[in-house]
Amino acid sequence: MNKKRPDKNMKRILDANRNRITEAFRVIEDILRFHFNSRHFAFEVKRLRHSVFETFEKIEEKSGEKLIYTRDSLSDKGRSKG
């Protein structure tokens, strides 16, 4: 673990998962909308998705740094060499 900047590692984790969580909500929203024909619940999930996105924006504002700037994919140990 990087002892110098533990907050950078946390920001990298948040960056990696921001898109995952918003896309997961989008999939749920589409299922509710297209499969269940539920405008109400689809709208609620959409509202929740936007709320999560706004929370990430607040994290960026508070830290003074965009999460995307903490990416370091070249030295990422989980990166495939494909």
C-alpha positions, 0 to 999 in steps of 0.5 A: 500500500502506498503510505505517501498518498492513501487518499489517491488509492481511495480516489482510484477505487472510487473512479473505477467504480463510479461508472460501474454503479451508474451503469448498473442503475441504468440497466435496472432502470431499463429493465423496469422501463421496458420489461415491467413497463413501470414508468414510476420505478424507472424514474425513481431509479433514474433519480437515484442514479443521478443522485449517485453521480452528484455525490461523486461530483461533490467528492471531486469538488471537496478534494479539488481533483477530478477522480479521473486524474488519479488513474494510473492504468499503466502501473495497475497490477490487475491490468491484463497484458493482452 
